[in-house]
Amino acid sequence: MTNEKIIEVTVTTEDIEEMRADGISEAELPEIGVKRFRPARHILKDKVAILLDVDIVEHFKKRAESDDTEFYQTRINQTLRRMIENEK
């Protein structure tokens, strides 16, 4: 048994009609029914409390604003991910 999360998505007739209205092509429309899949590992999030220096947080908030990133936490996460990948 694995510890990985499985995501279930139910696609309804109404969903298909909404996608068509949004301009999604017939070839790209999913089939109606329940779809099960494992998300990419980096999509799963863990909520943690972490203490960061004020200047660090301000730096990432300003970068997020200038890059039009919705959340500065996303920018911190991206930076940490690059550091991990560089260590490999």
DARA-V315738 format. One record per backbone hydrogen bond with DSSP energy under -0.5 kcal/mol. CO is the residue of the C=O (numbers start at 1). NH is the residue of the N-H. E is the energy in kcal/mol with one decimal. If there is no record, write none. Layout:
CO,NH,E / CO,NH,E
//
This chain:
7,37,-2.1 / 9,11,-0.6 / 9,35,-3.2 / 10,12,-0.6 / 11,33,-2.1 / 12,16,-2.1 / 13,17,-2.4 / 14,18,-2.3 / 15,19,-2.5 / 16,20,-2.5 / 17,21,-2.3 / 18,22,-1.5 / 19,24,-2.4 / 20,23,-1.7 / 25,28,-1.0 / 25,29,-0.7 / 26,29,-0.9 / 33,11,-3.2 / 35,9,-2.7 / 37,7,-3.1 / 37,39,-0.5 / 40,43,-2.3 / 40,44,-0.8 / 41,44,-0.7 / 46,48,-0.6 / 48,50,-0.5 / 50,52,-0.6 / 53,56,-0.6 / 53,57,-2.0 / 54,58,-2.6 / 55,59,-1.9 / 56,60,-2.0 / 57,61,-2.3 / 58,62,-2.5 / 59,63,-2.2 / 60,64,-2.3 / 61,65,-2.1 / 62,66,-2.5 / 63,67,-2.3 / 64,69,-2.7 / 65,68,-0.7 / 71,74,-0.6 / 71,75,-1.1 / 72,76,-2.1 / 73,77,-2.6 / 74,78,-2.5 / 75,79,-2.1 / 76,80,-2.4 / 77,81,-2.4 / 78,82,-2.2 / 79,83,-1.9 / 80,84,-2.2 / 81,85,-2.6 / 82,86,-2.2 / 83,87,-1.1 / 84,87,-0.5 / 84,88,-0.7 / 85,88,-0.7
//
